[in-house]
Amino acid sequence: MITLTDAAVSQIKDMMEAEGDQSLMLRIGVKGGGCSGLSYGMGFDSEKHEEDTLLDINGLSVLVDKESEPIVKGLVVDYKQNMMGGGFTIDNPNAIASCGCGTSFRTATNTGTPEEC
């Protein structure tokens, strides 16, 4: 369903270590908002909810909520480092349009809730 590159997994594990809690899980989801209507969310969570899907990706526990599942199917998360620092990149084959700043998107079946830029 979701691919995390080795670089992304390594960075996430480093971040978990900095949090001091190796039992944390990565939560990936989508919420309404942004110029194009949908925005990604990534963060740590210590609880799996009943409607969540729990994935094991390269030894990392990843949670996806039921509503986000069809939107993030096929998602590829990478981590890139350059002279200016580093950051996660997301490639979503379901996205048909994104805003100019690249932080929001929409799919053919879900336009989300666009906001003013």
C-alpha positions in Angstrom: 0.0 0.0 0.0 2.8 2.5 1.0 6.5 2.5 0.2 9.1 4.0 2.5 12.5 4.2 1.0 15.5 3.1 3.1 16.5 6.8 3.5 13.0 7.6 4.9 13.0 4.6 7.2 16.4 5.6 8.5 15.4 9.2 9.2 12.1 8.2 10.9 13.9 5.7 13.1 16.4 8.4 14.1 13.5 10.7 14.9 11.9 8.0 17.0 15.2 7.5 18.9 15.3 11.3 19.6 11.8 11.0 21.0 13.1 8.4 23.4 10.2 5.9 22.8 10.9 3.0 20.4 7.3 1.8 20.8 5.9 4.8 18.8 4.3 4.1 15.4 4.4 6.3 12.3 0.9 7.6 11.4 0.4 8.7 7.8 -2.9 10.2 6.8 -4.7 12.8 4.7 -6.9 15.6 5.8 -8.9 18.3 4.1 -7.2 21.7 3.5 -4.6 23.5 1.6 -5.0 25.2 -1.8 -5.9 22.1 -3.7 -8.1 20.5 -1.0 -6.1 17.7 0.6 -2.9 17.7 2.8 -0.7 15.0 4.1 -0.1 14.4 7.8 2.8 12.4 9.2 3.6 12.0 12.9 4.1 9.6 15.7 1.3 7.9 17.6 1.4 5.5 20.5 -2.1 4.1 19.9 -3.7 2.0 17.1 -7.4 2.9 16.7 -10.0 0.3 15.8 -10.4 1.7 12.2 -6.6 1.9 11.6 -4.6 -0.4 9.4 -1.3 -1.4 10.8 1.5 -2.0 8.3 5.0 -3.3 8.8 7.3 -1.4 6.4 11.0 -2.3 6.6 10.6 -3.0 10.4 8.7 0.2 11.0 5.1 0.1 12.3 2.9 2.4 10.2 -0.7 3.3 10.9 -3.2 4.5 8.2 -6.7 5.5 9.0 -9.6 4.0 7.1 -10.5 7.3 5.3 -6.9 7.9 4.1 -6.3 4.4 2.8 -7.6 4.8 -0.8 -5.9 8.2 -1.1 -2.5 7.0 0.0 -2.5 3.7 -1.8 0.7 3.5 -3.8 2.3 6.4 -1.9 6.1 6.6 -1.9 7.8 8.5 0.9 11.5 9.4 0.6 13.9 11.5 2.5 16.4 13.7 0.7 19.4 15.5 2.1 21.2 18.4 0.5 23.3 21.4 1.5 20.3 23.3 2.7 19.1 20.5 5.0 16.8 17.6 4.5 13.1 16.8 4.2 10.6 14.2 3.3 9.2 14.0 -0.3 6.0 12.3 -1.1 5.0 10.9 -4.5 1.4 10.0 -4.8 0.2 8.3 -8.0 -3.4 9.1 -7.1 -2.8 12.9 -7.1 -4.1 14.6 -10.3 -3.3 18.1 -9.3 -1.3 19.9 -6.6 -0.9 23.5 -5.5 2.0 25.7 -6.6 3.7 25.4 -3.2 3.5 21.6 -3.4 1.9 21.0 0.0 -1.6 20.1 -1.0 -3.2 18.0 -3.8 -6.5 16.4 -5.0 -7.4 13.1 -6.5 -9.9 12.2 -9.2 -12.3 10.9 -6.6 -11.6 13.3 -3.7 -11.3 17.1 -4.0 -11.1 17.6 -0.2 -11.8 21.1 1.2 -9.7 23.7 -0.6 -8.7 26.8 1.3 -7.4 30.2 0.4 -3.7 30.3 -0.4 
